[in-house]
């Protein structure tokens, strides 16, 4: 099935129908569970397109963009990295072989997309790098370690303020004094949301959530994504 569904009218119909079904049958779902179910359907039809675009055919290869930006921020092979919202290893296929074995950790809310990624690893040259891939049922971080780098590409573009704050606080708890937490946002003048799956934040709201999480944010202008801004967070002390 996955190989048959491509971008275009059919894919748009799948997305529209899924959201309409959730509106009618599960109108009281919390945003996190609503998005989880939305992604489950998208992943069933095509795990690569479920995360936006197929990395191999996309005009802008967001996986490579993330990888090159991380290296620009100082990522070295001996650093460990948490890919929060790892999806179908859009970033992972570049960064896993770059890092020393055992230093890549990936999380995703979609159980089926994590299973797909595990199969990708098993049948590719990524297997000797022994990446850790984990399905999460909430918004926490299940690994008992602190990370040199955490990246969340296209995560906060799909989380409401409550969930965003939970993830920020979890990230702060898994950072040390020199860690970098890189996350992208759709930044607008006012807060907005679309159908419970897309979220737009003003810079002031990001600053406020960061402060409540014990993080210091820096909004960057050098990330070449067509619509999202990169924010780099550092740890400023215990979360409040």
Phi, psi and omega in degrees: 000316186302322183291343186271337186265121181238174176298151178132202187298320181296317179295318177297322179294320178299313180297314182297315182295320180297313180295321178296318178299315180296322178299318187278317189266328182230062186290343184255014179297140170296153187303319182298316180289325177299314181292324178301315180290323176301314180292329178299318179291314180301318181293325178302319182280321179195103182300328180288314180287338181300332181264007177132285178217157177288123187304322186290334184245358182290140178296325173246113183276097187293328177298312178293323178301315178298314183299313181294325179290321177299318179295323177298328179275003173107006180302130179240159181303333183273359177277148171264153187219136173253121178261094184277115188084051188290340178055221182270037177059041177301314172278321187304324183294340176265317190274332181301310179289343178284321182281156173295153184307138176083006185255000176258131177233129180235138178235147173205150180280346182265113180297321183289326180284330174293319177298320177298316181294323177297323177292322177301315180297314186298327184258015182232180178280009176278341186304316181297342179280354177044057176292151176258120180240133188220134172273131179247137180270340177241213181243012181275185179238113188278355183275133182270070181198165173255145186250145174289320180225138170233135177230138178228086178275126176058037174260304182288351171286351182229019178235141178285170185302321180298313181292320178302317180294320178299315181293318178302315181294321177296318179298316181301323181290342182249024177243152170253185189297333182252010179293154171238132176246111183257127181216144180256150179222154159271112184258124179231174179290331181227154176294142177204160176216156179228110173057023177075014179232342178236136184226141183234129186241138168284154182302323182296325179291321178297316179299318182294315179295324178297314180299318179293342181260359183077030182240151176248115185265149171225114179278125186259153178246009187249013178265121193270036174283143185293338184223345186251146177261142175270134173240129178253122181255139169242161184273130183247002180144183182298141178293146179266000000 
